[in-house]
Amino acid sequence: MPYATTSDNVRLYYEETGSGSPILFIHEFAGDHRNWELQMRFFCRRHRCITYSARGYKPSDIPADPKAYSYKHWASDAIAILDHLKIDRAHFVGLSMGGYTAVVLGMLYPQRALSLVAAGAGSGSERAIVEEFRKNAMETAGIFESKGSEYISRTYGMQQGRIPFLVKDPRGFEEFTKMFGEHDAKGSANTMRGFQGERPSLYDFEADIKRIKVPTLIVVGDEDEPCLEPSFLMKHWISTSGLVVLPKTGHVVNQEEPALFNDAVADFISRVVAGRWPERDLRSIRP
């Protein structure tokens, strides 16, 4: 099995296919490398596509210390994958925690990014709910340890933003839930504590986000309420960004609406490659 090794000696399992300009897919909390299959099949026709399981997600390593699961680890792990594959720059495509990571990569490693796609990013960022979000993350970590991943997949996996997927595609949702239930409970608990429970709100990064000049696409479902406001704000903050809002769609946009998601991302990347994704013209901004 192919693995890349991080700076703190964590082995990350990855898969790759296709050739061309590279795309690195970064999964969400409830997902793993398998949740990008519909994108791997589509984009490999024109691109070198890489997907991987983050630390804490089988078959990658499961570090014992929750402090080894910070948002900075997730960002540097994406760079470790590129370094292992001797890729200088890539298009980063992330969902949820992966979308948050894409934004962090744009702040910390802009020289490694051809472009950024932040899909379903920013849940828990709204000022009024930050502490509640962190408290819930810590409680969920305990439930992972006491009741296991399969139990959590039937509770956490039924949160409001995921219901549109269930309604629209019950078969796809059942596959998603099954894979979620196969996650390592300790790895998921540590991710909840180290990443979800400790990460700053995206709003804390406002000044840094405003300095991002990497071409950026923000994607959000209109029924993914926790991510709507953060997505609109990032569109306002990032002068090189565009915003796609998918109608009647929840949190898992890449699996719930794969055709719409793939078309939007493909159009974005092709425009970036062609040099046709400019910074926003100041004349288009309301005074």
Steps between C-alpha positions, in 0.01 A plus 500: 500500500636848416579730791650844544672582830446833676756707691385338826525147353130436438435280196221623271338260255433647157373401157568666165385469141520690173753750368520873446489789744460354852190520718517404868164414661467556878209325672258605774465371856238237411687393188833350396687447173210296359256792507669664200452200268252681276749784460800272448322327212391826339809717536759229422407540133696826493689521829727308733262435791605415855278415794614394846375409845596753764678404819255311719323343202580144394711384331710802603664503843299577815718718729418453869531864604208734414754784478626332181168581324503880478389700197865582438580128481229456236649780291858377528384144425363616164842647426664172610297315235621743232859473619487120497369502143749773399220736402590867527150648475148359484135594488367438853136386518355455850162435660401618849812445717678450169357830377620670818839343430499634144454852637782446753723376216425822314616696804803292604619338175383720210814414303385135484149574372390530139148563627271437798151352519334542840172306503268491801758686708458700818251314719538613860659830396209732581591696812183413692553125473877447518503384861196278453663345193817423697304358792304272266825383341639394836178320591495322163858384556389329820210330323738366235702336776202365693266391218714478186494634147203301374279655769626851423443450127129460576484812722765756398450374145135608517570866573281757323748582225519134397125440471477639144742225391279236665184640338656539156710182476418237768727243338796737489431615854493143627839432341634821656365399843648151474847636425470752785413216736822319404724779632741438784321624814818617675620686191163670463491592869847651476403692188197638684716613789806622314352651185128566548520591867810718477501662156452877481191643337563600139396846615813513716700484176322789328815710448697199371218382275479847345863461394434180300571559132482137384204439264222371724161341448257487792222240471207465738159336501213737570368263769837475676408782739812497724719558195296764316613808693868395510489432124350842424758670720790318335366608161508858630848464654689318222541724196587202277196295600180388335194356673278211388179432695337169412119506538314256727834358610653427840849451637642206302492691171751286308301179555150643518533691171807352329417620150439860604804499729729346239386740229552804722845390614605395149397837357684679781824304453492538122462877537785510749724301266406736214583805710136610491422513873605856586484694823171682541483829311452782751239655269267207578498573875225713647652816657 
